[in-house]
Amino acid sequence: MTVLLVGAGIGLTITALAAIVRIVRGPTILDRMIASDVLLTTLMLAVGTDMVVRGHTDSIPLMTVIAATATFATIVVARFVKRRAERPMPEEPTPEVGHV
């Protein structure tokens, strides 16, 4: 059991660190959003692992709040990106032909 727990801890730590690196480096807001979803999912897995090891179910409300937060944040960012993509881009001035 100890070897499995250490392996799970190492895997969750590596996943969390990779997600944090992606959040910091980006390059786009969608990359950062996916990385934050991965980070929150990793947190949920850590809480779930704790529940299995200690044999309790007290953390289920916490897992529900984490999942709801991740879902709400994803929807908000998706709507923001959609609205930004629908907005017309300002046109660049075209050079006049024959004008010196």
N, C-alpha and C positions, 0 to 999 in steps of 0.2 A: 504494500500500500504506500509506503514511503517513497519508493522509487517512482511510482505512478504520480504521486503528488508533486514530487520534485520536477518530473518531466512536464506535467501540466503547468507548473509555475514558470518554468523556463520558456515553454511555448507561448504562454500568455504574455510574458514580459517581452519577448522578441516581437510578438505581434503588436503590442502597445507601442513599443519604441518605433517600429516601422511606420505605424499610423501617425505618430507624432511628427516624425521626419516629413511625411507627406503633407501634413497640415502646415508645417512651417515653410516647406519649399514650394508647394503649389503645383503647377504654375497657375491653374485656373480655379475659380470658385467651386466648380463641380468636383475637381480633384480633392479640394479641401473638404467638401461635404461628404464625399465617399469615405475619406479617411476618418472623419469624425464619426461616421456611422460605424466604421470598423472598430474605432476606439471604444465607442459605447457598447458595441456587441462584445468586445473583449472584456469590458467591465462586467457585463451581465454574466459572461462565462465564469469570471473569477468569483462572483457572488454565488453562482450556481455550484461551483466547485466547493466553496466554503460550506454551502448547505449540505452537500453530499457527505463531506468529510465529518462535519459535526453532527449530522443527523437531525437537522431541524428545518422548519419551513418558515421561519420568522422573516426571512428576507424577500419573500414573494412580493409584498407591496413595493419594496425598493426596486425590484426587477421590473415591475409593471410601470413605475414612474420613469425609469431609464428608457424603456421601450417606447413609451408615449412621447417622451422628450425627443428621442431620435426620429420618430415618425413625424412629429410636428415640425421639427427643424428641417427635415428633408422636403416636406411640402412647401414650407415658406421659401426656402432657397430655390426650389423648382419654379415657383410662381414668379419670384424675382427675376430669375434668368429668362423666363419666357417673356415677361414684360419688357425686359431690356432688349431682347432679340427682336421684338415686334416694333420697337421704336425706330422711326426712320433715322438713318445716319445723316449728319449734315454733309452736304455735297461740297467738294473742293471747288474753288473757283477755276473755271476753265480759261486758259490763256486766249486772248483775242488774236485771231489770225491777221497778220499784216500790221499789227500795232507794234511800234518800236519804242 
